[in-house]
């Protein structure tokens, strides 16, 4: 993993707080199908992605000096409350699927609690792979990291198998070498030493709800003219509704 060499919290130096870290030469794949690679490489890369996430979740926050990195406990309940407020603050036209998901999740939020370091946005596009070998050498974009429930990270990593290409997923695509979701989860649990969870589907629904709320915020900023993506007005509104509807589709089937 890249090492941080310097952290500066004095904004007068360059106009903002900043840090300097090692440069890692490698590959980053924004497309989850990993075009241009062989089936064996694709399979090995995804399975190593699962292993790295498992190793992250085995770290003790206290042992590595991150015991005060956030509030431990009730991560799911706090996250549902946070992203419900985020969605409400966007003040968009009502989306029935979101209105169904909010009480559905709240009623089931009292899942068995567990606290580890969670990345918050653990996906292929936030990983650096070795320049040649199909293994992860760096994990990027820790802005949503916290002390939280590890199954939230795992479920979010499983969304490619649960969503269509319109939502950046791989469901229905012929992607040679891609492990199944079950194989990905099994490799993760091999790395953590924990049993495969029975309630992963709840966390998949939670992840789709959270993603929908985030995209709803992007859409609101686009409507207000302050989004960083110039295409957000055309894409974010439809994407947030698709995410919410996919979340409710899974929830309604449980």
FENZIHU-V567364 format. One record per helix or strand of 3 or more residues. SS is the DSSP state (hx for helix, st for strand). FROM is the first residue (numbers start at 0). LEN is the number of residues. If there is no record, write none. Layout:
ss = <SS & SS>
from = <FROM & FROM>
len = <LEN & LEN>
//
This chain:
ss = <st & st & hx & hx & hx & st & hx & st & st & st & hx & hx & hx & hx & hx & hx>
from = <3 & 17 & 38 & 74 & 95 & 115 & 123 & 126 & 135 & 145 & 149 & 158 & 164 & 180 & 199 & 231>
len = <5 & 4 & 20 & 16 & 12 & 3 & 3 & 3 & 4 & 3 & 8 & 4 & 3 & 12 & 24 & 22>
//
